[in-house]
Amino acid sequence: MTKVLLLLAALALPVAHAAKGPIPAGGFKNCKAANAAGYGDIKRGTPAYHTRLDRDKDGIACEWSKWRK
């Protein structure tokens, strides 16, 4: 029973909690590369953030939250 509950809990975790890969030197080339490494909704001030990834200049780059509802 415990194994079943753990499995169900693991399946309920959102994709955003997946393990993140390393940030390449110079940052990600684009959001597709950032997403592939497990990064999304990257906030200004964090190491993965770069203005070239923030299309609407709101301080959040590669926004998943706008598209994943």
ZIDAZI-V650407 format. One record per residue. N is the residue number from 1. RES is the residue in one small letter. SS is DSSP state (2 for helix, 1 for strand, 0 for the rest). PSI is psi in whole degrees, 0 to 359 (999 if undefined). Layout:
n->{N & N}
res->{RES & RES}
ss->{SS & SS}
psi->{PSI & PSI}
This chain:
n->{1 & 2 & 3 & 4 & 5 & 6 & 7 & 8 & 9 & 10 & 11 & 12 & 13 & 14 & 15 & 16 & 17 & 18 & 19 & 20 & 21 & 22 & 23 & 24 & 25 & 26 & 27 & 28 & 29 & 30 & 31 & 32 & 33 & 34 & 35 & 36 & 37 & 38 & 39 & 40 & 41 & 42 & 43 & 44 & 45 & 46 & 47 & 48 & 49 & 50 & 51 & 52 & 53 & 54 & 55 & 56 & 57 & 58 & 59 & 60 & 61 & 62 & 63 & 64 & 65 & 66 & 67 & 68 & 69}
res->{m & t & k & v & l & l & l & l & a & a & l & a & l & p & v & a & h & a & a & k & g & p & i & p & a & g & g & f & k & n & c & k & a & a & n & a & a & g & y & g & d & i & k & r & g & t & p & a & y & h & t & r & l & d & r & d & k & d & g & i & a & c & e & w & s & k & w & r & k}
ss->{0 & 2 & 2 & 2 & 2 & 2 & 2 & 2 & 2 & 2 & 2 & 2 & 0 & 0 & 2 & 2 & 2 & 0 & 0 & 0 & 0 & 0 & 0 & 0 & 0 & 0 & 0 & 0 & 0 & 0 & 2 & 2 & 2 & 2 & 2 & 2 & 0 & 0 & 0 & 0 & 0 & 1 & 1 & 0 & 0 & 0 & 0 & 0 & 0 & 0 & 2 & 2 & 2 & 0 & 0 & 0 & 0 & 0 & 0 & 1 & 1 & 0 & 0 & 0 & 0 & 0 & 0 & 0 & 0}
psi->{318 & 320 & 322 & 317 & 319 & 320 & 315 & 321 & 320 & 322 & 336 & 349 & 137 & 157 & 330 & 343 & 8 & 156 & 138 & 142 & 177 & 154 & 123 & 155 & 130 & 359 & 179 & 144 & 322 & 177 & 331 & 317 & 319 & 315 & 319 & 331 & 359 & 11 & 136 & 159 & 53 & 118 & 146 & 137 & 348 & 155 & 331 & 349 & 140 & 144 & 331 & 342 & 350 & 86 & 320 & 5 & 39 & 5 & 3 & 118 & 154 & 57 & 115 & 323 & 331 & 332 & 339 & 87 & 999}
